[in-house]
Amino acid sequence: MKTLIALWAALVGSTAFAAASPAPVVVDPEGTALTLVAGHPSLAKWTMPKAIPSPADNPTTPQRVALGEKLFFDARLSIHGRTSCSSCHLPERGWADGVPRSLRFMGQPTPRNSQSVVNAGFSESAYNWDGKNKSLEQQATGSQGFNGATGGGAKEIGIEDPNLGIERIKGIAGYQELFASAYPGEAITQASAGKAIAAFERTLISRNTPFDRWVEGDAHAMTPSQVNGLRLFLDPAKGNCATCHAAPYFSDKGFHNVGLKQYGEPDADLGRYKVQAVEELKGAFKTPGLREVEATAPYFHDGSVATLKEVVAHYARGGDVKTNLSPQIKPLPLTGEEQGDLVEFLRALSSPVGVYDRPVLPR
């Protein structure tokens, strides 16, 4: 009996101690104190907006989204009729393509890795790795869907007329009906097709990851390792990740040189500097959002890193090429176990991969 009483007292004491333990708190790079308990109000800044933004001249409607989805998956829109937007933006790859550098028509690699279009509608401006496009509409009309080869135009593949794709689409009765419903009174042009594709892309939102569910109050959505990874992610003295991968999109929408080996090569990609000739922007590329990141490997603008473990290790050593390195990039005091927890947290930013129901294309 005395043994049972002692055991009961020990358990009660342990429970009381645990209940009295303070909740973990971390001060993020913006100086906000966040309490790392599922559903805590201080985490609300990480909640994705419910409303889908759209420009005044292209408000989102179901008809435009439906049309844009079909065009996104239709290779006939390209001038050679063989690739579509989805050739480089696959649903099962987090809307990227899973190769280091996207492939042009005939298989030649492009200079850069394919960016995911998840949450692209929240970027507001400066699309692509170098931010050269100012809207999703401009990105769509300047992409491979019309030009025939990612990163290059019609003449690059021996075709003089860049309108072949849209002319092909215009001749399809099913598309004539869809355009009339989505954009009544507007002609079927590259511009109207680009508007429809942009309307569809704005619906590709990730807001149901384990992290999102944990922020909303599901204490079981993330493991203890992932919660600790979040703490490290937020802490400027440890992972320092949220300095650039800021709330709620996991991107500050800025441009940074993160010290990739590619920047040390003679033919280095200068990134944002080609668009905005400011010395500090040499080798700088747009901070990508991180939701669905596990599915979008390989990583960085040149696809040079294959795994999330390697990504974290790159930042832990403060990058490789120090020339023109962004001041936010510096060696991090992370143990091997802490780096592992960061990787686990990044995995909590991805939704389960399901089968995407691709649309039936008009004939």
C-alpha positions in Angstrom: 0.0 0.0 0.0 2.8 2.4 0.9 4.5 1.6 -2.4 1.3 2.5 -4.3 0.8 5.7 -2.4 4.4 6.7 -3.1 3.9 5.9 -6.8 0.7 7.9 -6.9 2.4 10.9 -5.2 5.2 10.8 -7.7 2.9 10.8 -10.6 0.9 13.7 -9.2 4.0 15.6 -8.6 5.3 15.0 -12.1 2.0 16.1 -13.6 1.9 19.2 -11.5 5.4 20.0 -12.5 4.6 19.5 -16.2 1.5 21.7 -15.9 3.5 24.4 -14.2 6.2 24.4 -16.9 6.1 27.5 -19.1 5.0 27.1 -22.7 8.0 27.5 -25.1 8.3 31.1 -26.4 10.5 32.3 -29.2 11.0 35.9 -30.4 11.0 35.9 -34.2 13.1 38.2 -36.5 10.3 40.8 -36.4 10.6 41.0 -32.6 7.2 39.2 -32.1 7.0 36.8 -29.2 5.4 33.5 -30.4 4.1 30.9 -28.0 4.8 27.5 -29.6 1.6 25.8 -28.6 -0.9 24.6 -31.2 -3.6 27.1 -31.8 -2.0 29.9 -29.8 -3.2 33.4 -30.9 0.3 34.6 -31.3 0.7 32.2 -34.3 -2.1 33.8 -36.3 0.4 35.8 -38.4 1.3 32.5 -40.1 -2.3 31.8 -41.2 -2.8 32.0 -45.0 -5.4 34.6 -46.1 -8.8 33.2 -47.0 -9.4 35.6 -49.9 -7.8 34.9 -53.3 -6.4 38.2 -54.7 -7.0 39.2 -58.3 -6.5 42.3 -60.3 -9.3 44.7 -61.2 -9.0 43.9 -64.9 -9.1 40.1 -64.3 -11.3 39.2 -61.3 -11.5 35.5 -60.6 -14.7 33.7 -61.7 -15.4 30.0 -62.0 -15.6 30.3 -65.8 -12.2 31.8 -66.0 -10.6 29.3 -63.6 -12.1 26.4 -65.6 -10.9 27.8 -68.9 -7.4 28.5 -67.4 -7.1 25.0 -66.1 -7.7 23.5 -69.5 -5.2 25.9 -71.2 -2.7 25.1 -68.4 -2.7 21.4 -69.4 -3.2 21.8 -73.1 0.0 21.4 -75.2 -1.8 22.8 -78.3 -1.3 26.3 -76.9 2.4 26.1 -77.4 3.6 27.1 -80.8 4.9 23.6 -81.6 1.9 21.9 -80.0 3.9 19.6 -77.8 4.4 21.1 -74.3 2.0 22.8 -71.9 2.4 24.8 -68.7 2.0 21.5 -66.9 5.1 20.2 -68.6 7.2 22.2 -66.1 4.5 22.5 -63.3 3.3 19.1 -62.4 0.6 18.7 -59.6 2.4 15.7 -58.2 5.7 17.6 -57.9 4.3 20.5 -55.9 3.6 22.3 -59.2 7.3 22.2 -60.1 8.9 19.5 -62.4 11.3 17.5 -60.3 14.4 18.1 -62.5 17.4 20.3 -61.7 16.7 22.6 -64.7 13.6 22.6 -66.8 13.8 21.3 -70.3 13.1 23.1 -73.5 11.5 21.6 -76.5 13.8 18.9 -77.9 15.2 18.3 -74.4 17.8 21.1 -73.9 18.0 22.2 -70.3 17.1 25.8 -69.4 19.3 27.9 -67.2 17.1 27.6 -64.1 15.0 25.3 -62.0 11.2 25.3 -62.4 9.5 27.3 -59.7 6.4 26.0 -58.1 3.3 28.1 -58.8 1.7 27.2 -55.5 0.6 30.4 -53.7 1.9 32.4 -56.7 -1.2 34.6 -56.6 0.0 36.1 -53.4 3.3 37.4 -54.9 1.6 40.6 -56.0 4.5 41.5 -58.3 8.0 40.4 -59.5 7.4 36.8 -60.7 10.1 34.4 -61.8 13.4 33.8 -60.1 14.6 37.2 -61.2 11.3 39.0 -60.8 11.2 40.1 -64.5 7.4 39.6 -64.8 5.1 42.0 -62.9 2.0 39.9 -62.9 0.8 36.3 -63.3 -0.8 37.4 -66.5 2.5 38.7 -67.9 4.2 35.5 -66.6 1.8 33.3 -68.5 2.0 35.2 -71.8 5.8 35.3 -71.5 6.2 31.6 -70.7 6.6 28.5 -72.7 2.9 28.1 -73.3 3.2 30.8 -76.0 6.9 30.9 -76.8 7.3 27.2 -77.4 10.4 26.6 -75.2 10.9 27.6 -71.6 13.3 30.5 -71.5 13.2 31.1 -75.3 11.0 32.2 -78.2 9.7 30.9 -81.4 12.8 31.6 -83.5 14.9 29.5 -81.1 13.2 26.4 -82.4 13.0 27.5 -86.0 9.4 28.9 -86.0 8.9 32.4 -87.2 5.2 32.9 -86.1 4.7 33.1 -82.3 0.9 33.0 -82.8 0.7 29.4 -84.0 -0.5 28.1 -80.6 -3.3 30.6 -80.0 -4.4 30.3 -83.7 -4.7 26.5 -83.1 -6.8 27.2 -79.9 -9.0 29.7 -81.7 -10.1 27.0 -84.2 -11.4 24.6 -81.5 -15.2 25.0 -81.0 -15.1 23.9 -77.4 -12.6 26.7 -76.6 -14.7 29.3 -78.5 -17.6 28.5 -76.1 -15.4 28.6 -73.0 -13.8 32.0 -74.0 -17.2 33.5 -74.7 -18.4 32.4 -71.3 -15.2 33.5 -69.4 -14.4 36.7 -71.3 -17.6 37.8 -73.1 -16.9 40.4 -75.8 -13.1 39.7 -75.8 -11.3 38.2 -78.6 -9.3 34.9 -78.2 -5.8 36.2 -78.0 -2.6 35.5 -76.2 -3.6 38.2 -73.7 -7.0 36.7 -72.9 -5.5 33.2 -72.7 -2.8 34.5 -70.3 -5.5 36.0 -68.1 -7.4 32.7 -67.9 -4.2 30.8 -67.0 -3.4 33.4 -64.3 -7.0 33.0 -62.9 -6.4 29.3 -62.6 -3.0 29.6 -61.0 -4.4 31.9 -58.3 -6.5 29.0 -57.1 -3.4 26.8 -56.4 -3.2 27.6 -52.7 -1.5 25.5 -50.0 -3.1 26.1 -46.7 -3.8 22.6 -45.3 -0.3 21.3 -44.4 0.4 19.7 -41.0 1.9 23.1 -40.0 -1.3 25.0 -41.0 -3.4 22.5 -39.0 -1.1 22.8 -36.0 -1.4 26.6 -36.1 -5.2 26.3 -36.2 -5.1 24.1 -33.0 -4.5 20.5 -33.9 -1.8 19.6 -31.4 -1.2 16.2 -33.1 -0.6 17.6 -36.6 3.2 18.1 -35.9 5.6 15.9 -34.1 7.8 17.2 -31.2 10.7 17.2 -33.6 8.8 19.4 -36.0 7.7 21.8 -33.3 11.4 22.1 -32.2 12.3 22.6 -35.9 9.8 25.5 -36.0 11.4 27.0 -32.9 14.8 26.8 -34.7 13.3 28.2 -37.9 12.0 31.2 -36.1 14.9 32.0 -33.8 17.3 34.5 -35.3 20.1 33.1 -33.1 19.7 29.6 -34.4 18.1 28.8 -37.8 17.4 32.5 -38.7 15.1 31.1 -41.5 12.1 33.4 -41.0 14.3 36.4 -41.7 13.8 35.7 -45.4 11.1 33.0 -45.3 8.6 35.3 -43.5 5.0 34.9 -42.5 2.6 34.0 -43.8 3.9 32.9 -47.2 7.3 31.7 -46.0 8.8 34.4 -48.3 9.8 38.0 -47.9 9.3 38.4 -51.6 12.8 39.8 -51.8 16.0 38.9 -53.6 19.1 37.4 -52.0 22.4 35.9 -53.0 22.6 32.8 -50.8 26.2 31.8 -51.7 25.6 29.0 -54.2 28.7 27.5 -55.9 27.2 28.5 -59.2 27.9 32.1 -58.4 31.6 31.4 -58.3 31.7 30.1 -61.9 32.8 32.3 -64.8 29.4 32.2 -66.5 27.5 32.8 -63.2 23.8 33.6 -63.5 23.5 37.2 -62.2 19.8 36.8 -61.3 18.0 40.0 -60.3 20.9 42.1 -61.4 19.8 41.5 -65.0 16.5 43.2 -64.3 17.7 45.8 -61.7 21.4 46.7 -62.2 22.2 47.2 -58.5 25.5 45.8 -57.3 24.0 44.2 -54.2 21.7 42.2 -56.4 24.3 40.3 -58.4 23.6 36.7 -58.0 20.4 37.4 -56.0 17.2 35.4 -56.6 13.7 35.7 -55.3 13.0 34.0 -52.0 10.7 31.0 -52.8 7.8 30.1 -50.6 8.2 26.9 -48.7 4.7 25.3 -48.6 4.8 22.0 -50.5 8.6 22.2 -50.5 9.2 18.5 -49.9 7.6 17.7 -53.3 9.6 20.3 -55.3 13.1 18.9 -55.1 15.7 19.6 -56.4 16.3 23.1 -54.8 17.6 26.6 -55.5 17.4 28.4 -58.8 20.0 26.1 -60.4 18.6 22.9 -59.0 22.0 22.1 -57.5 20.8 20.6 -54.2 18.9 17.4 -54.2 17.5 17.1 -50.6 16.2 19.3 -47.8 19.0 17.9 -45.6 21.5 19.4 -48.1 19.6 22.7 -48.1 19.8 23.0 -44.4 23.5 22.1 -44.4 24.2 24.8 -47.0 22.7 27.5 -44.8 24.3 26.0 -41.6 27.7 26.6 -43.1 26.8 30.1 -44.3 26.8 29.3 -48.0 29.8 28.5 -50.2 30.7 31.5 -52.3 31.0 34.5 -50.0 31.3 37.2 -52.8 28.3 39.5 -52.7 26.7 37.3 -50.1 23.5 38.7 -48.7 24.0 39.9 -45.1 21.2 37.6 -43.9 23.4 34.5 -44.8 25.8 33.6 -42.0 27.1 30.3 -40.4 24.5 28.9 -38.0 25.1 27.4 -34.6 23.1 24.2 -35.3 23.9 20.7 -34.1 23.3 17.7 -36.3 20.2 16.9 -34.4 18.9 20.5 -34.7 19.5 20.4 -38.5 17.5 17.2 -38.5 14.6 18.9 -36.7 14.7 21.7 -39.2 14.3 19.2 -42.0 11.4 17.6 -40.2 9.7 21.0 -39.9 10.1 21.7 -43.6 8.4 18.4 -44.3 5.5 19.6 -42.2 5.0 22.3 -44.8 3.8 19.8 -47.4 0.4 18.4 -48.0 -0.2 14.7 -48.7 0.3 14.1 -52.4 -2.9 12.9 -54.1 -3.9 12.2 -57.7 -4.8 15.4 -59.6 -7.9 15.1 -61.7 -6.7 16.6 -64.9 -9.3 18.3 -67.1 -10.9 17.0 -70.2 -9.7 19.2 -73.1 -12.0 20.7 -75.7 -12.1 19.2 -79.2 
